């Protein structure tokens, strides 16, 4: 009987972790979509040279950084995926969210500085939790992304 109660409590906690994580992820994705819609007027590309730049306004370096932590349920399912093999799709979504957030912060930084275009966009990622370096260390998975680019103003 005690085993069944323990199993029920464990399953309940996993379900609670899933629900809370799902709601937080959904809220963040809605926020990203809303903020991306506001940034549609800013040109963003990966070319090295600014196209159509206004020569009277000097270009500037802009950055955006984001660290998104995994929830307990995603970390648990990723550890199961490590046992059986295959791609952990929930971790892929975590890194996509970190990349989108870093890009938005970069665009917001450029807009605040008065620029309307960003070129030479580059991304860099890191394992902040340290689980890739020391797998025996049980830590929360954290997706870190840094975006850098050259902001400039386009000619009118």
C-alpha positions in Angstrom: 0.0 0.0 0.0 2.8 2.4 0.9 4.5 1.7 -2.5 1.3 2.6 -4.3 1.0 5.9 -2.4 4.6 6.7 -3.1 4.1 6.0 -6.8 1.0 8.1 -6.8 2.8 11.0 -5.2 5.7 10.7 -7.6 3.3 10.6 -10.6 1.4 13.6 -9.2 4.6 15.6 -8.8 5.6 14.8 -12.4 2.2 15.8 -13.7 2.4 19.0 -11.7 5.9 19.7 -13.1 4.6 19.1 -16.6 1.6 21.4 -16.2 3.6 24.3 -14.7 6.4 23.9 -17.2 3.9 23.8 -20.1 2.1 26.9 -19.0 5.3 28.8 -18.4 6.6 27.8 -21.9 3.3 28.7 -23.5 3.3 32.1 -21.8 6.9 32.7 -23.0 6.1 31.7 -26.6 3.2 34.1 -26.6 5.4 36.9 -25.3 8.0 36.1 -28.0 5.4 36.2 -30.8 4.0 39.5 -29.5 7.4 41.1 -29.2 8.5 39.8 -32.6 5.5 41.4 -34.3 6.6 44.7 -32.9 10.1 44.3 -34.4 9.0 43.6 -38.0 10.2 47.1 -39.1 13.8 46.4 -38.3 15.8 44.7 -41.0 17.8 41.7 -39.8 20.3 39.7 -41.9 23.6 37.8 -41.7 25.5 39.6 -44.5 28.8 41.2 -43.4 28.3 44.6 -45.1 25.4 46.9 -44.3 23.1 47.3 -47.4 21.8 50.8 -48.0 23.4 52.3 -44.9 23.2 56.0 -44.2 26.9 57.1 -44.2 26.2 60.0 -41.9 25.3 57.8 -39.0 28.0 55.5 -37.6 27.2 51.8 -37.1 27.4 50.2 -33.7 27.8 46.8 -32.1 24.6 45.5 -30.5 24.2 42.4 -28.4 21.4 40.4 -26.8 21.8 37.5 -24.4 19.4 35.0 -22.8 19.5 32.1 -20.5 16.5 29.9 -20.4 16.4 27.2 -17.7 14.7 23.9 -18.2 11.9 22.8 -15.9 12.1 19.7 -13.9 9.8 17.6 -16.1 11.9 18.4 -19.2 15.1 17.6 -17.4 13.6 14.3 -16.3 12.4 13.3 -19.8 15.8 14.3 -21.2 17.5 11.9 -18.8 15.2 9.2 -19.9 16.0 10.0 -23.5 19.7 9.7 -22.7 19.1 6.1 -21.5 17.1 5.0 -24.6 18.8 7.4 -27.2 17.4 9.8 -29.7 16.8 13.5 -30.0 15.4 15.3 -27.0 12.9 17.5 -28.8 11.9 19.4 -25.6 15.6 20.5 -25.2 15.7 21.6 -28.9 12.6 23.8 -28.2 14.4 25.2 -25.1 17.4 26.3 -27.2 15.1 27.7 -29.9 13.4 29.8 -27.3 16.8 31.1 -26.0 17.9 32.0 -29.5 14.6 33.9 -30.2 14.9 35.7 -26.9 18.5 36.7 -27.5 17.5 38.0 -31.0 14.7 40.0 -29.7 16.9 41.6 -27.0 19.4 42.5 -29.7 16.7 44.1 -31.9 15.3 46.0 -28.9 18.8 47.2 -28.1 19.2 48.4 -31.7 15.8 50.1 -31.7 16.6 51.9 -28.4 19.8 53.2 -29.9 17.9 54.6 -32.9 18.9 52.1 -35.5 16.5 50.4 -38.0 18.7 47.6 -39.3 21.1 44.9 -38.1 23.6 43.0 -40.2 26.4 40.6 -39.5 24.2 38.7 -37.1 26.1 35.9 -35.2 25.0 33.5 -32.4 27.0 31.8 -29.7 25.8 29.2 -27.2 27.1 27.8 -24.0 26.3 25.1 -21.4 25.8 27.2 -18.3 24.7 24.4 -16.0 28.0 22.6 -16.5 26.3 19.2 -17.3 28.2 18.8 -20.6 31.6 19.3 -18.9 30.8 17.2 -15.7 28.1 14.7 -16.5 28.2 13.3 -13.0 27.1 16.6 -11.7 23.3 16.5 -11.6 22.3 20.1 -12.5 19.4 21.8 -14.3 19.8 22.2 -18.0 20.2 25.8 -19.0 20.2 27.1 -22.6 22.4 30.1 -23.0 22.5 32.1 -26.3 24.3 35.3 -27.1 23.5 37.2 -30.3 25.7 40.0 -31.7 25.3 42.2 -34.7 26.2 45.5 -36.4 23.4 48.0 -36.1 23.0 50.8 -38.6 20.5 53.3 -40.0 19.2 52.8 -43.5 19.0 55.7 -46.0 15.7 57.3 -46.3 
